[in-house]
């Protein structure tokens, strides 16, 4: 792994932890329930943009409200964590739903349905 790629991965891991901390401890929005988990993130190589994937427990309406609230709170989250991370260019945060857990559950349920046919 090259030095710059290692550096971006290190920053990504640190941002992941700090964003999760800020959501849990600093964001005070009733639309963001306690069951929001930062699952992954993609950081641009120049570290100017970061897409943060979150899992939200609830129905589709609750998920949409939570994502909207997180995107509104993104500048606040950036201000909370920027002093904790030393970066030349602090990334602009964009939040998106991570639907991989739901897809995984759906695949598991389909496999359970056809399990008897496979035996």
C-alpha positions as CSV (number, residue, x, y, z in Angstrom):
1,X,0.0,0.0,0.0
2,X,1.4,3.3,-1.0
3,X,2.2,6.0,1.6
4,X,-0.6,8.4,0.4
5,X,-3.2,5.5,0.2
6,X,-2.2,4.5,3.7
7,X,-2.6,8.1,4.8
8,X,-6.1,8.4,3.3
9,X,-7.2,5.1,5.0
10,X,-5.8,6.3,8.3
11,X,-7.8,9.5,8.0
12,X,-10.9,7.6,7.0
13,X,-10.7,5.4,10.1
14,X,-10.2,8.4,12.3
15,X,-13.1,10.3,10.7
16,X,-15.3,7.3,11.0
17,X,-14.8,7.1,14.8
18,X,-15.1,10.9,15.3
19,X,-18.3,11.2,13.2
20,X,-19.9,8.3,15.1
21,X,-18.9,10.0,18.4
22,X,-20.3,13.4,17.3
23,X,-23.6,11.8,16.2
24,X,-24.0,10.0,19.5
25,X,-22.8,12.8,21.8
26,X,-23.2,16.2,20.1
27,X,-26.1,16.1,17.7
28,X,-29.4,16.9,19.4
29,X,-32.1,16.4,16.8
30,X,-35.2,14.3,17.5
31,X,-35.2,13.1,13.9
32,X,-31.9,11.4,14.5
33,X,-32.8,8.4,16.7
34,X,-30.4,6.7,19.0
35,X,-30.2,3.9,16.6
36,X,-28.0,5.5,13.9
37,X,-24.8,3.6,13.2
38,X,-22.0,4.8,11.0
39,X,-21.3,1.7,8.9
40,X,-18.8,2.9,6.3
41,X,-17.4,5.9,4.5
42,X,-15.8,6.8,1.2
43,X,-13.2,9.6,1.4
44,X,-12.0,11.4,-1.7
45,X,-8.2,11.0,-2.4
46,X,-7.8,14.8,-1.8
47,X,-9.9,14.5,1.4
48,X,-12.2,17.3,0.4
49,X,-15.4,15.2,0.3
50,X,-16.6,12.2,2.4
51,X,-19.7,10.1,1.9
52,X,-20.8,8.7,5.2
53,X,-23.0,5.6,5.1
54,X,-25.3,5.1,8.1
55,X,-27.7,2.4,9.1
56,X,-30.9,3.7,10.7
57,X,-33.3,1.5,12.6
58,X,-36.8,2.2,11.5
59,X,-39.2,2.4,8.6
60,X,-38.4,4.2,5.3
61,X,-39.9,7.5,6.5
62,X,-37.8,7.5,9.7
63,X,-34.7,6.7,7.6
64,X,-35.4,9.6,5.2
65,X,-35.9,12.0,8.1
66,X,-32.7,10.8,9.8
67,X,-30.7,11.3,6.6
68,X,-32.2,14.7,6.0
69,X,-31.4,15.7,9.6
70,X,-27.8,14.4,9.4
71,X,-27.2,16.3,6.1
72,X,-28.5,19.4,7.8
73,X,-26.3,18.8,10.8
74,X,-23.2,18.0,8.6
75,X,-21.7,21.5,9.1
76,X,-22.2,21.2,12.8
77,X,-20.6,17.8,12.9
78,X,-17.7,19.1,10.9
79,X,-17.2,21.9,13.4
80,X,-17.3,19.5,16.3
81,X,-14.7,17.1,15.0
82,X,-12.4,19.4,12.9
83,X,-10.4,20.4,16.0
84,X,-9.9,16.8,16.9
85,X,-8.4,15.8,13.5
86,X,-5.5,17.7,11.9
87,X,-6.2,18.0,8.2
88,X,-5.2,20.6,5.6
89,X,-8.6,20.2,3.9
90,X,-11.4,19.0,6.1
91,X,-13.9,17.0,4.1
92,X,-17.4,18.1,3.4
93,X,-19.7,15.4,4.8
94,X,-22.5,13.8,2.8
95,X,-24.7,11.2,4.6
96,X,-26.4,8.3,2.8
97,X,-28.3,5.3,3.9
98,X,-26.4,2.0,3.9
99,X,-29.0,-0.6,2.8
100,X,-26.6,-3.5,2.8
101,X,-28.0,-4.9,6.0
102,X,-31.5,-5.0,4.6
103,X,-30.2,-6.6,1.4
104,X,-28.4,-9.2,3.4
105,X,-31.5,-10.0,5.5
106,X,-33.5,-10.3,2.3
107,X,-31.0,-12.6,0.7
108,X,-31.0,-14.7,3.9
109,X,-34.8,-15.0,3.9
110,X,-34.7,-16.0,0.2
111,X,-32.1,-18.7,1.0
112,X,-34.2,-20.0,3.9
113,X,-37.2,-20.2,1.6
114,X,-35.3,-22.4,-1.0
115,X,-33.3,-24.3,1.6
116,X,-35.6,-27.3,1.5
117,X,-35.4,-27.4,-2.3
118,X,-31.6,-27.6,-2.2
119,X,-31.4,-30.7,0.1
